[in-house]
Structures are given as C-alpha cells and as structure tokens.
C-alpha cells in the first residue's frame, strides 16, 4: 500500500520553538515609537503585552522552550499529519511529488492555535483577566476564543465587518467558546466611532480592527492585546509546523525543493518555511514562495518602508512591505489575507532574496480549491487555497520541464465554515479584482516620514 500520510506520535511534538533571528543574514530594523519615531523599549510594549512575550519578540536565541502546559494542550491536535497528494498528482499528470501539512486538524480548524495557546498561557501567568484582539476571516478570533476558554480568560474580538457579515459561523464559533464579538469598525472604541462617522458603511479592514483592539487593551488595566500574525513571537510559535514537517520528511527519506504558503500577515508561511529556510541560509538549494491575493498585493506591489501596523497609528512603526496603513482592500472571501503589510521578519527575508512572492486572483484560487477538494477530499479555506493554486502551477511547470520536484505547501485550515464563499464561486458570482496601481500610490503617499 502506498503511503498517503506521515503521522508522528505525541512524543515527537517539538519541545522548543525555532527563532530564525539567530540565523538571518540581516535582522529587521528596530520598531519605532508611534509618537517620537525613536526605537521602542520593552517598557513601551508592556502596556499591552506580558514581559514573557516581549522577551521572545526581541530574542535572538535560536531555540525557545515550549512550556509544559502549552505542550499538554498541543497534544489535542499536534503533531499534525503530512499528506502526500497522490490523487492531485494523478489529476495533474505531473512528475512532481506534492505534499501538504494539514493544520485544519486543530479544534479551531486552522494553524492559529499554535500561537493563541501560548499567548493565552503567558498572559494568564502575568495575571491578565481579558484579551482584546482582532480577526479578519475569523480563524484567529476563533483560535483566541478557544485559548481563552482553556485558560479561563475573557476574550473580546473585533471582527472585520465584511467578514462578520460573510462568515456568521465563525462568529458563532467564537461565541460558543465564550468570546464577545464586535463588527469592526464598531461603536465600542473611539477609533471605531471616528471611522463610522466618516463612512457609516465602512466594510472594515484588519488595520481598523487592530486599532480598536489595541485601544481597548491600552485603556483597561486588566486587559492585554493579542495578535495572530506579523510580530516576531507569533512567527516563532508557528515554527512547530515546519519543525514537525522536517521530522516527517526525515522519516520518508526526502526533502522539499519548493515550499509554498499563503501570505496575509506571514504567520502561516513562516511556520511552514522558517525551519527549512535555516538550511537555505546555510547553503541548501530551496525555493520558498509567498502567495497573496491580487486585491491585496503587499509583497508584489508594496514598498519596503516604516509604517504603522494599524489604521489609527496606535501601534509601533515597523519596517515592512506595506500598501499603506489606511489601505482599504476589497471584500474578497480570503479575509485573512486582507492585511496592508507583512511580518518584518518575512519582509526582511524577502528583501534579501530568500523568499519569492506571487499574487493570484480569487477565481483561479477557487478553481484550484475545487480541484483539490475533488481529488484530495478536503475543502480548503480560501486563504489556504492560495497555496494550492501555486502548488498546482509549480507541479505543472515541473511536468513541462521534465523535472521531478518535491513540493510542500501548508494547508493552513479547512473551509467548512467558509461555504458561503464556495456558494458564490459555484454560482458564478465571484470576480477577480486587481487593486489599481494609482490607488496604491495614493495610499503609499500617506506613509509616515521617518528621519
């Protein structure tokens, strides 16, 4: 019988996270205070983060121990299986070997609990009672709600309004785990009210939702902020994905030539690729491809500049590829990929040529998603399907070139709470949207001036 999946026993869950900052040829420039424009210190972040996470944010240690309490919860779904996509390979008639690491096995159905669990743990240890956070499509909000329920923390989620309306079952999942969910922009915060006054029909954005969550955390002593992507400690926690995949490839005696991940803020791509990128940095031949939507082309059309992580300018300025902090993306169904910028670590690696990037339209993405579902059986999240369409493209290219490539992509979550998107696709309602260059230029022209 041919092997379809590689499953590790519980004892093989990584006991340490990997921190790529120990191996990067160039570290990102330091975050700057939003007011003074000077490098920030730990004290500036302690208003909204526990010191344990601040320590991880600035650490250059290669390995960071995973607490036993976190490992115990990880065993609910980790190690996640590595699948060989035999049926997809056959459907494509490709000579490539296609593997996918399936993160949809988590209770929340995505890779996000890999970081929500440790973030809840460290906040609980610090005496915090409540977490304020944002969510795009709902994967992160669901994961933080789950973590809050497991550690006895209250959770307030500001959900991008267009996704709040498109994806009611994500909201219901959050509420089932005990979270309070507000459509963003909301009337709960000053930043939300200000935006609604200017545009009562505002569909919302991750930048706006972040502003609301940060304001909420900063104005309540018992509350901290939690973020599902972008920051260093988040990417460190997600390294369990790639670390497990490396062990699984060792068991079958192979290694990937190409690693692919969808990219909105960067946590999914970083999780699957950073442990392998360590080898590339030290000389191994390997391609890593970030896949983003044409409607929010951060890496492919953004600029490498200092910018705020949120719309209201409450967060530190980060050096990253950005479309502008007030960029307003259209309401595509891949709501988790609608962020205006990317993680500084990932951006620096892209700037240094260690990562590639491509942008895809949503009709091609859903074409690939349906092809995958009809061959492999799993209905993927719209975000995850961005990795699938590029994996298919690379497999077809491998066939045309007569090469036998090994392709690994991250299937970062299932799409069973995103079936409205599939209904729109199957009924022919989905349209591609390429964000106009002139509108990107207008947004970039409003970036803060540094120095």
NUVEXRO-634710 format. One record per residue (C-alpha): residue in one letter; chain; x, y, z. Coordinates in pm, 1 decimal. Layout:
<atoms>
 aa ch       c1       c2       c3
  A  A        X        Y        Z
...
</atoms>
This chain:
<atoms>
 aa ch       c1       c2       c3
  X  A      0.0      0.0      0.0
  X  A    138.2    341.3    -95.2
  X  A    193.9    588.1    188.2
  X  A    -59.3    870.7    192.4
  X  A     18.4   1033.3    525.9
  X  A    305.9   1057.2    769.8
  X  A    190.9   1073.0   1131.2
  X  A    421.0   1137.6   1425.3
  X  A    344.0   1014.1   1780.2
  X  A    265.8   1267.9   2052.3
  X  A    616.5   1235.5   2195.6
  X  A    755.4   1384.5   1872.6
  X  A    587.3   1723.9   1923.5
  X  A    871.8   1978.4   1918.2
  X  A    967.1   2082.6   2270.9
  X  A   1127.3   2405.6   2153.1
  X  A   1023.8   2673.5   1904.8
  X  A   1270.4   2784.9   1638.3
  X  A   1370.1   3152.2   1614.3
  X  A   1503.7   3240.5   1268.6
  X  A   1658.6   3561.9   1400.9
  X  A   1952.3   3350.3   1518.3
  X  A   2034.7   3265.8   1154.6
  X  A   1918.3   3562.1    943.7
  X  A   2192.0   3737.2    744.5
  X  A   2025.1   4071.5    823.5
  X  A   1789.7   4145.1   1111.3
  X  A   1496.3   4384.5   1060.1
  X  A   1537.9   4746.2   1161.8
  X  A   1402.0   4815.3   1513.1
  X  A   1038.3   4910.4   1576.2
  X  A    985.2   5283.1   1633.3
  X  A    760.6   5461.2   1882.6
  X  A    449.6   5594.2   1700.4
  X  A    490.1   5935.4   1863.3
  X  A    863.3   6000.6   1898.0
  X  A    972.5   5789.1   1598.3
  X  A   1258.1   5658.4   1816.1
  X  A   1335.3   5287.4   1879.3
  X  A   1099.6   5142.9   2137.8
  X  A   1198.9   4953.0   2450.1
  X  A   1029.0   4675.0   2648.6
  X  A    852.1   4930.3   2865.4
  X  A    670.1   5071.5   2564.5
  X  A    521.0   4730.4   2488.9
  X  A    439.3   4629.9   2846.9
  X  A    113.6   4828.0   2831.2
  X  A    -39.6   4561.5   2605.5
  X  A    191.4   4253.6   2619.7
  X  A    326.4   4034.3   2903.2
  X  A    703.0   4050.7   2955.2
  X  A    749.8   3684.9   2853.7
  X  A    620.7   3760.9   2502.8
  X  A    818.5   4086.1   2485.6
  X  A   1128.6   3880.8   2565.4
  X  A   1052.9   3647.3   2275.5
  X  A    985.7   3945.0   2048.4
  X  A   1342.7   4074.1   2086.3
  X  A   1524.3   3742.8   2139.8
  X  A   1795.8   3620.9   1903.1
  X  A   1824.1   3282.1   2076.6
  X  A   1780.8   3000.6   1824.1
  X  A   1565.3   2776.7   2046.6
  X  A   1293.3   2878.5   2293.6
  X  A   1149.5   2619.6   2532.0
  X  A    777.8   2543.8   2499.3
  X  A    605.4   2539.6   2843.0
  X  A    467.8   2203.6   2955.6
  X  A    116.1   2349.1   2991.6
  X  A    128.5   2456.1   2627.5
  X  A    262.5   2118.8   2513.6
  X  A    -19.3   1946.3   2700.2
  X  A   -280.3   2140.7   2500.6
  X  A    -85.9   2099.5   2175.1
  X  A   -143.6   1723.3   2208.1
  X  A   -513.4   1783.0   2128.2
  X  A   -410.1   1808.3   1760.5
  X  A    -32.3   1805.5   1726.8
  X  A    165.2   1656.2   1564.0
  X  A    -35.7   1744.5   1252.9
  X  A    -25.4   1494.6    962.4
  X  A    182.1   1536.2    647.6
  X  A     -8.6   1413.5    341.6
  X  A    117.0   1301.5      0.5
  X  A   -133.4   1433.6   -255.2
  X  A   -132.9   1121.7   -475.4
  X  A   -476.8   1190.0   -619.8
  X  A   -397.2   1552.1   -704.8
  X  A    -71.2   1442.3   -869.4
  X  A   -264.4   1192.3  -1080.0
  X  A   -524.7   1452.2  -1178.0
  X  A   -246.0   1686.8  -1291.2
  X  A    -44.3   1413.2  -1460.8
  X  A    265.8   1561.6  -1300.7
  X  A    602.8   1408.0  -1225.4
  X  A    625.4   1625.8   -913.5
  X  A    565.4   1491.0   -565.4
  X  A    315.6   1711.3   -381.1
  X  A    292.6   1711.3     -1.5
  X  A     79.3   1921.5    228.2
  X  A     98.2   1980.6    601.0
  X  A   -262.5   1986.8    720.9
  X  A   -330.2   2236.8   1000.7
  X  A   -708.0   2204.6    973.8
  X  A   -696.5   1925.9   1233.2
  X  A   -681.7   2179.2   1518.9
  X  A  -1003.4   2238.8   1720.0
  X  A  -1037.8   2581.2   1555.0
  X  A   -971.5   2436.9   1209.9
  X  A   -657.3   2633.6   1129.9
  X  A   -290.7   2687.8   1224.8
  X  A   -373.4   2983.5   1451.5
  X  A   -399.3   2791.0   1784.8
  X  A    -24.7   2723.8   1757.5
  X  A     20.7   3080.3   1885.2
  X  A   -310.7   3158.2   2057.6
  X  A   -245.5   2885.3   2315.5
  X  A     99.1   3014.1   2426.1
  X  A    -20.8   3375.5   2414.9
  X  A   -310.6   3290.5   2647.1
  X  A    -73.1   3095.6   2873.4
  X  A    176.4   3380.3   2912.4
  X  A    -99.8   3635.1   2972.5
  X  A   -260.3   3410.9   3235.6
  X  A     80.3   3376.1   3407.3
  X  A    107.2   3755.4   3412.5
  X  A   -228.5   3793.3   3590.7
  X  A   -422.3   3927.4   3293.1
  X  A   -800.0   3872.0   3301.3
  X  A   -907.3   3966.1   2949.9
  X  A   -768.2   3964.6   2593.4
  X  A   -867.1   4213.2   2323.9
  X  A   -790.3   4111.6   1967.7
  X  A   -897.4   4147.6   1605.6
  X  A   -976.2   3896.9   1335.1
  X  A  -1011.6   3907.4    957.9
  X  A  -1186.6   3595.2    831.2
  X  A  -1232.2   3459.3   1182.2
  X  A   -960.7   3193.5   1207.0
  X  A   -758.8   3397.5   1456.4
  X  A  -1059.8   3515.0   1654.5
  X  A  -1181.0   3155.3   1681.9
  X  A   -838.8   3040.6   1795.7
  X  A   -806.8   3312.3   2058.8
  X  A  -1159.4   3237.8   2182.7
  X  A  -1062.1   2870.8   2213.5
  X  A   -743.3   2958.2   2403.2
  X  A   -931.8   3191.5   2634.3
  X  A  -1179.6   2917.8   2721.6
  X  A   -896.1   2675.2   2802.4
  X  A   -713.4   2922.0   3030.1
  X  A  -1012.9   3099.5   3184.9
  X  A   -959.7   3435.4   3011.0
  X  A  -1231.2   3666.6   2882.0
  X  A  -1184.7   3743.1   2510.8
  X  A  -1316.8   4039.6   2312.0
  X  A  -1283.7   4014.5   1933.4
  X  A  -1314.0   4298.0   1681.0
  X  A  -1406.7   4120.7   1357.8
  X  A  -1367.9   4297.7   1022.2
  X  A  -1723.5   4394.1    932.7
  X  A  -1729.4   4242.1    583.1
  X  A  -1620.1   3905.6    727.3
  X  A  -1857.4   3942.3   1023.4
  X  A  -2138.7   3952.4    766.7
  X  A  -1992.0   3694.3    524.3
  X  A  -1894.1   3434.4    784.4
  X  A  -2155.6   3411.4   1063.1
  X  A  -2045.6   3062.9   1164.6
  X  A  -1700.3   3192.3   1258.2
  X  A  -1868.8   3439.8   1491.8
  X  A  -2088.4   3164.4   1634.5
  X  A  -1779.6   2950.3   1699.6
  X  A  -1615.7   3237.1   1889.8
  X  A  -1928.2   3294.9   2095.4
  X  A  -1958.8   2921.7   2165.5
  X  A  -1608.8   2936.3   2318.6
  X  A  -1722.9   3233.4   2526.9
  X  A  -1588.7   3534.3   2336.8
  X  A  -1764.4   3867.0   2279.6
  X  A  -1754.6   3964.7   1910.5
  X  A  -1799.0   4315.5   1767.3
  X  A  -1818.3   4401.4   1395.4
  X  A  -1532.8   4642.0   1317.5
  X  A  -1542.8   4936.8   1286.4
  X  A  -1762.5   4938.6   1596.3
  X  A  -1917.1   5195.6   1825.9
  X  A  -1725.8   5047.8   2121.4
  X  A  -1398.2   5239.3   2069.4
  X  A  -1302.9   5596.6   1983.3
  X  A  -1114.7   5483.1   1670.6
  X  A  -1413.7   5280.4   1551.4
  X  A  -1661.2   5561.2   1611.0
  X  A  -1438.8   5808.9   1425.1
  X  A  -1426.1   5586.8   1116.7
  X  A  -1801.8   5524.4   1121.0
  X  A  -1867.2   5897.6   1142.5
  X  A  -1667.2   5944.6    822.0
  X  A  -1812.8   5635.2    649.4
  X  A  -2114.9   5466.7    812.6
  X  A  -2095.4   5185.0    551.9
  X  A  -1723.4   5115.1    602.5
  X  A  -1658.0   4742.4    536.0
  X  A  -1365.5   4743.4    777.8
  X  A  -1008.1   4624.1    749.7
  X  A   -758.1   4442.5    967.5
  X  A   -581.4   4773.8   1024.5
  X  A   -900.9   4925.9   1167.6
  X  A   -976.6   4618.2   1379.6
  X  A   -622.0   4625.3   1520.4
  X  A   -667.3   4992.2   1615.8
  X  A   -982.8   4904.4   1807.7
  X  A   -829.2   4608.4   1987.5
  X  A   -511.1   4798.1   2081.8
  X  A   -716.4   5093.0   2210.3
  X  A   -931.0   4853.9   2414.7
  X  A   -625.8   4686.1   2570.5
  X  A   -441.0   5010.4   2638.6
  X  A   -738.1   5162.7   2821.9
  X  A   -812.8   4868.7   3055.6
  X  A   -566.1   4762.0   3325.1
  X  A   -683.7   4400.1   3331.9
  X  A   -662.9   4361.2   2952.6
  X  A   -379.5   4280.9   2712.2
  X  A   -370.1   4267.5   2335.2
  X  A   -305.5   3951.4   2132.2
  X  A   -211.8   3936.1   1765.4
  X  A   -244.6   3639.4   1530.2
  X  A     32.2   3729.6   1287.0
  X  A    306.4   3981.3   1195.6
  X  A    501.3   4003.5   1524.2
  X  A    816.8   3800.7   1587.4
  X  A    684.1   3595.6   1879.1
  X  A    384.4   3484.7   1671.1
  X  A    609.5   3355.4   1391.9
  X  A    829.9   3180.9   1647.8
  X  A    529.6   2990.0   1788.1
  X  A    422.3   2881.9   1439.9
  X  A    760.0   2714.9   1378.1
  X  A    614.4   2392.0   1519.0
  X  A    461.4   2337.2   1173.5
  X  A    791.7   2332.0    986.7
  X  A    978.4   2152.8   1265.3
  X  A    730.2   1865.3   1250.4
  X  A    742.5   1862.0    869.8
  X  A   1122.4   1828.0    880.5
  X  A   1090.7   1521.6   1105.3
  X  A    826.3   1374.8    876.2
  X  A   1042.9   1419.4    566.4
  X  A   1333.0   1257.2    750.7
  X  A   1112.4    951.7    810.8
  X  A   1041.0    911.2    438.7
  X  A   1395.1    997.9    332.7
  X  A   1325.5   1313.6    134.7
  X  A   1314.3   1691.8    149.8
  X  A   1116.0   1959.2    -34.2
  X  A   1257.6   2155.9   -326.6
  X  A    977.7   2414.1   -311.1
  X  A    781.5   2532.8     -5.9
  X  A    462.3   2732.9    -58.5
  X  A    237.7   2919.5    181.5
  X  A    -43.7   3169.6    159.1
  X  A     61.7   3507.0    294.5
  X  A   -150.5   3774.2    460.0
  X  A     49.9   3878.3    765.0
  X  A    302.6   3597.4    740.3
  X  A    241.8   3353.2   1026.7
  X  A    139.4   3057.6    808.9
  X  A    422.2   3094.1    557.6
  X  A    675.4   3149.2    836.1
  X  A    552.6   2845.4   1026.7
  X  A    597.7   2602.2    738.7
  X  A    912.4   2756.5    589.7
  X  A   1138.5   2911.5    854.8
  X  A   1281.3   2582.9    990.7
  X  A   1369.3   2488.8    630.5
  X  A   1497.3   2838.9    549.9
  X  A   1765.1   2788.2    811.9
  X  A   1911.5   2525.9    577.6
  X  A   1881.5   2760.0    278.0
  X  A   2059.6   3037.2    465.0
  X  A   2343.6   2792.5    524.1
  X  A   2369.6   2690.2    158.9
  X  A   2097.2   2438.7     71.7
  X  A   1912.0   2489.9   -257.6
  X  A   1546.2   2564.0   -184.7
  X  A   1266.2   2789.7   -308.3
  X  A   1011.5   2946.1    -70.6
  X  A    708.7   3113.2   -230.5
  X  A    465.7   3351.6    -61.3
  X  A    122.5   3366.2   -227.2
  X  A   -100.1   3670.8   -184.1
  X  A   -423.0   3795.5   -348.2
  X  A   -407.1   4040.8   -639.3
  X  A   -651.8   4254.3   -441.8
  X  A   -402.2   4298.7   -156.6
  X  A    -56.6   4263.9   -320.7
  X  A    164.0   4360.4    -27.2
  X  A    491.6   4196.6   -129.6
  X  A    446.6   4217.8   -505.5
  X  A    341.3   4585.6   -519.7
  X  A    409.9   4735.1   -176.2
  X  A    713.4   4933.3    -62.8
  X  A    973.6   4837.6    198.7
  X  A    913.0   5121.2    442.2
  X  A    837.1   5202.6    803.1
  X  A    462.1   5203.1    858.2
  X  A    204.5   5160.6   1131.4
  X  A     55.4   4817.5   1185.5
  X  A   -290.8   4969.6   1226.4
  X  A   -506.6   5235.6   1063.5
  X  A   -522.6   5481.6   1355.3
  X  A   -144.8   5486.3   1408.3
  X  A   -153.6   5347.3   1763.5
  X  A     97.0   5065.9   1707.2
  X  A    475.8   5095.4   1673.4
  X  A    616.7   5169.6   1329.0
  X  A    757.7   4853.5   1171.2
  X  A    994.1   4812.9    876.0
  X  A    793.9   4603.2    633.0
  X  A    648.2   4580.4    286.5
  X  A    329.8   4783.1    303.0
  X  A     45.9   4920.2     91.1
  X  A    -16.5   5195.9    346.2
  X  A   -180.3   5169.8    688.6
  X  A   -506.1   5327.0    560.9
  X  A   -520.5   5092.7    260.0
  X  A   -877.3   4962.6    223.0
  X  A   -883.5   4625.6     41.6
  X  A  -1197.6   4496.1   -129.2
  X  A  -1413.2   4238.4     49.9
  X  A  -1271.5   3922.1   -103.7
  X  A  -1356.6   3593.2     62.5
  X  A   -996.2   3528.2    172.3
  X  A  -1043.4   3772.7    458.2
  X  A   -733.2   3650.2    640.7
  X  A   -515.2   3782.8    355.8
  X  A   -650.2   4138.6    354.5
  X  A   -378.4   4296.9    571.5
  X  A   -191.6   4600.2    437.3
  X  A    155.8   4478.7    538.8
  X  A    355.7   4167.0    627.2
  X  A    567.2   4044.5    916.6
  X  A    900.0   4232.8    947.5
  X  A   1094.7   3904.1    965.3
  X  A    934.7   3774.5    646.8
  X  A    973.9   4112.3    474.6
  X  A   1343.7   4124.6    554.4
  X  A   1393.0   3773.9    415.5
  X  A   1200.4   3871.2    101.5
  X  A   1406.7   4189.2     70.4
  X  A   1724.5   3976.6     96.6
  X  A   1605.9   3743.1   -181.2
  X  A   1548.8   3435.3     34.5
  X  A   1173.7   3429.9    -33.7
  X  A    976.9   3476.7   -359.4
  X  A    625.5   3618.1   -393.7
  X  A    337.8   3581.5   -641.0
  X  A    -16.5   3723.9   -647.7
  X  A   -327.1   3532.1   -760.3
  X  A   -685.3   3627.7   -847.5
  X  A   -964.0   3468.7   -647.1
  X  A  -1131.1   3284.3   -936.7
  X  A   -807.5   3093.5  -1007.7
  X  A   -775.8   3030.7   -634.4
  X  A  -1123.8   2879.1   -611.4
  X  A  -1066.8   2679.4   -931.6
  X  A   -768.3   2521.6   -755.4
  X  A   -960.5   2478.4   -429.4
  X  A  -1237.1   2282.8   -602.1
  X  A   -984.2   2073.0   -795.2
  X  A   -812.8   1991.8   -465.6
  X  A  -1141.9   1911.2   -290.6
  X  A  -1248.1   1677.8   -572.8
  X  A   -919.1   1489.2   -565.7
  X  A   -799.8   1501.6   -203.4
  X  A  -1141.3   1530.0    -35.6
  X  A  -1070.6   1824.6    195.3
  X  A  -1244.9   2155.2    126.1
  X  A   -972.6   2413.3    194.7
  X  A  -1009.1   2757.9    348.0
  X  A   -999.8   3033.3     82.4
  X  A   -671.6   3158.3    233.2
  X  A   -512.4   2812.9    215.0
  X  A   -624.6   2770.6   -144.7
  X  A   -379.2   3043.4   -247.8
  X  A   -101.1   2798.7   -165.0
  X  A   -282.3   2525.3   -359.3
  X  A   -308.7   2722.0   -684.2
  X  A     65.0   2795.7   -676.1
  X  A    149.0   2435.6   -585.6
  X  A    -51.7   2325.5   -890.6
  X  A    125.5   2583.0  -1107.9
  X  A    465.1   2458.9   -991.4
  X  A    365.7   2095.0  -1042.1
  X  A    251.5   2168.0  -1398.5
  X  A    575.4   2355.8  -1462.8
  X  A    768.9   2058.3  -1327.7
  X  A    585.1   1834.3  -1575.5
  X  A    656.0   2069.8  -1866.8
  X  A   1025.8   2088.0  -1776.5
  X  A   1051.9   1712.0  -1728.4
  X  A   1178.3   1754.9  -1372.0
  X  A   1083.4   1566.0  -1058.7
  X  A   1037.6   1832.3   -794.0
  X  A    916.0   1776.2   -437.9
  X  A    661.8   2042.1   -344.5
  X  A    543.7   2111.3     10.1
  X  A    261.6   2351.9     89.8
  X  A     79.6   2444.7    405.1
  X  A   -289.1   2361.1    403.6
  X  A   -338.1   2610.6    684.1
  X  A   -703.7   2536.2    751.1
  X  A  -1028.6   2380.9    629.2
  X  A  -1309.0   2572.5    460.5
  X  A  -1613.4   2415.4    622.6
  X  A  -1706.0   2747.8    784.3
  X  A  -1644.8   2929.9    454.7
  X  A  -1904.4   2755.6    239.0
  X  A  -2073.1   3084.4    150.7
  X  A  -1759.7   3162.8    -49.4
  X  A  -1791.9   2832.0   -232.8
  X  A  -2160.4   2900.2   -296.7
  X  A  -2064.8   3230.7   -460.9
  X  A  -1796.0   3058.9   -668.0
  X  A  -2018.6   2772.5   -780.9
  X  A  -2295.1   3013.6   -880.0
  X  A  -2054.3   3228.8  -1081.9
  X  A  -2073.7   3534.5   -854.8
  X  A  -1701.7   3566.2   -776.9
  X  A  -1499.6   3823.6   -966.1
  X  A  -1128.0   3894.7   -978.1
  X  A  -1008.0   4226.3   -850.9
  X  A   -663.5   4369.0   -923.6
  X  A   -603.5   4663.2   -693.4
  X  A   -529.1   4969.5   -912.8
  X  A   -167.7   5090.0   -907.3
  X  A   -276.0   5452.7   -881.0
  X  A   -474.6   5381.2   -563.6
  X  A   -175.1   5203.5   -412.4
  X  A     39.8   5506.9   -495.6
  X  A   -213.0   5732.5   -321.7
  X  A   -206.0   5514.8    -10.6
  X  A    175.4   5494.2     -9.4
  X  A    198.2   5872.7    -41.5
  X  A     41.3   5897.6    305.9
  X  A    307.1   5685.6    478.5
  X  A    478.6   5847.6    776.9
  X  A    805.9   6026.7    703.8
  X  A   1097.5   5892.5    909.0
  X  A   1420.9   6086.6    956.4
</atoms>
